[in-house]
Amino acid sequence: MKYGHLELHIEELLKEKGISKNTICKELDIPRSNFNRYDVVS
């Protein structure tokens, strides 16, 4: 069974908005290691 495809462009959006990964992690109150899991392209 195929569930589809989801593509996130987090790094691109952060650069566009001038926001660092550290800043977004503090705002979201999540560890950087958790955030980095979403920034993987396979």
N, CA and C of each residue as an Amber inpcrd file, in Angstrom:
protein
   126
   0.8470000  -1.1760000   0.0000000   0.0000000   0.0000000   0.0000000
   0.8940000   1.2410000   0.0000000   0.5950000   2.1800000  -0.8590000
   1.3570000   3.4270000  -0.9160000   0.5710000   4.5210000  -0.2040000
   1.3120000   5.3150000   0.5620000   0.6680000   6.3750000   1.3350000
   0.9050000   7.7600000   0.7610000   1.7140000   7.8780000  -0.2710000
   1.9550000   9.1740000  -0.8720000   3.3450000   9.6860000  -0.5570000
   3.5390000  10.9650000  -0.7760000   4.8550000  11.5810000  -0.6510000
   4.7020000  12.9530000  -0.0070000   5.5480000  13.2280000   0.9510000
   5.5460000  14.5210000   1.6190000   6.9490000  15.0990000   1.5350000
   7.0520000  16.3020000   1.0250000   8.3560000  16.9350000   0.8580000
   8.3660000  18.2600000   1.6090000   9.3250000  18.3890000   2.5130000
   9.4490000  19.6090000   3.3000000  10.6820000  20.3830000   2.8580000
  10.5640000  21.6800000   2.7940000  11.6700000  22.5560000   2.4020000
  12.0030000  23.5000000   3.5550000  12.2510000  22.9210000   4.6940000
  12.4580000  23.6980000   5.9110000  13.6910000  24.5880000   5.8040000
  14.8020000  24.0150000   5.3810000  16.0520000  24.7720000   5.2800000
  15.8720000  25.9780000   4.3550000  15.2200000  25.7490000   3.2400000
  14.9480000  26.8080000   2.2670000  14.1110000  27.9300000   2.8770000
  13.0550000  27.5580000   3.5740000  12.1600000  28.5460000   4.1780000
  12.8520000  29.3540000   5.2760000  13.6610000  28.6780000   6.0810000
  14.3710000  29.3830000   7.1440000  15.3360000  30.4140000   6.5650000
  16.0580000  30.0250000   5.5150000  16.9860000  30.9620000   4.8650000
  16.2270000  32.1470000   4.2780000  15.1140000  31.8650000   3.6400000
  14.2830000  32.8960000   3.0190000  13.7930000  33.9140000   4.0500000
  13.4450000  33.4130000   5.2280000  12.9130000  34.2770000   6.2950000
  13.9990000  34.8280000   7.2100000  15.2410000  34.3490000   7.0370000
  16.3360000  34.8230000   7.8820000  16.2560000  34.3180000   9.3100000
  15.8060000  33.0860000   9.4740000  15.6490000  32.4890000  10.8020000
  16.6310000  31.3250000  10.9320000  17.3440000  31.2740000  12.0360000
  18.2770000  30.1670000  12.2600000  17.5290000  28.9630000  12.8370000
  18.1510000  27.8020000  12.6870000  17.5600000  26.5890000  13.2590000
  17.4840000  26.7050000  14.7730000  18.5070000  27.2940000  15.3870000
  18.4970000  27.4540000  16.8440000  17.3350000  28.3300000  17.2900000
  17.0720000  29.3920000  16.5640000  15.9730000  30.2960000  16.9110000
  14.6330000  29.5820000  16.8200000  14.4240000  28.8490000  15.7320000
  13.1360000  28.1740000  15.5630000  12.9470000  27.0890000  16.6230000
  14.0290000  26.4230000  16.9890000  13.9360000  25.3910000  18.0260000
  13.5700000  26.0020000  19.3720000  14.1360000  27.1450000  19.6870000
  13.7830000  27.8220000  20.9420000  12.3280000  28.2500000  20.9240000
  11.8760000  28.7980000  19.7880000  10.4840000  29.2410000  19.6720000
   9.5040000  28.0670000  19.7730000   9.8780000  26.9320000  19.2000000
   9.0080000  25.7560000  19.2250000   9.1870000  24.9180000  20.4820000
  10.2130000  25.2540000  21.2630000  10.5340000  24.5220000  22.4900000
  10.7800000  23.0410000  22.2110000  11.6120000  22.7800000  21.1820000
  11.9930000  21.4120000  20.8530000  13.5150000  21.3240000  20.7580000
  14.0850000  20.1740000  21.0780000  15.5310000  19.9960000  20.9410000
  15.9470000  20.0500000  19.4720000  17.1310000  20.5740000  19.2350000
  17.6490000  20.6840000  17.8620000  17.7110000  19.3120000  17.1910000
  18.0500000  18.2680000  17.9370000  18.1340000  16.9190000  17.3590000
  16.7780000  16.4630000  16.8110000  15.6910000  16.8180000  17.4760000
  14.3540000  16.4690000  16.9730000  14.0340000  17.2540000  15.7080000
  14.3790000  18.5230000  15.7090000  14.1100000  19.3640000  14.5430000
  14.8760000  18.8670000  13.3250000  16.1080000  18.4340000  13.5300000
  16.9310000  17.9690000  12.4170000  16.3530000  16.7410000  11.7250000
  15.5450000  15.9880000  12.4150000  14.9090000  14.8090000  11.8070000
  13.9710000  15.1940000  10.6700000  13.4020000  16.3930000  10.7300000
  12.4740000  16.8550000   9.6880000  13.2070000  17.4280000   8.4890000
  14.4790000  17.6570000   8.6290000  15.2540000  18.3130000   7.5800000
  16.0860000  17.3160000   6.7860000  15.5470000  16.1320000   6.5950000
  16.2550000  15.0750000   5.8810000  15.5510000  14.8300000   4.5470000
  16.3020000  14.8490000   3.4850000  15.7540000  14.5550000   2.1560000
  16.2540000  13.1780000   1.7550000  15.3300000  12.3030000   1.4380000
  15.7360000  10.9480000   1.0170000  15.1670000  10.6110000  -0.3320000
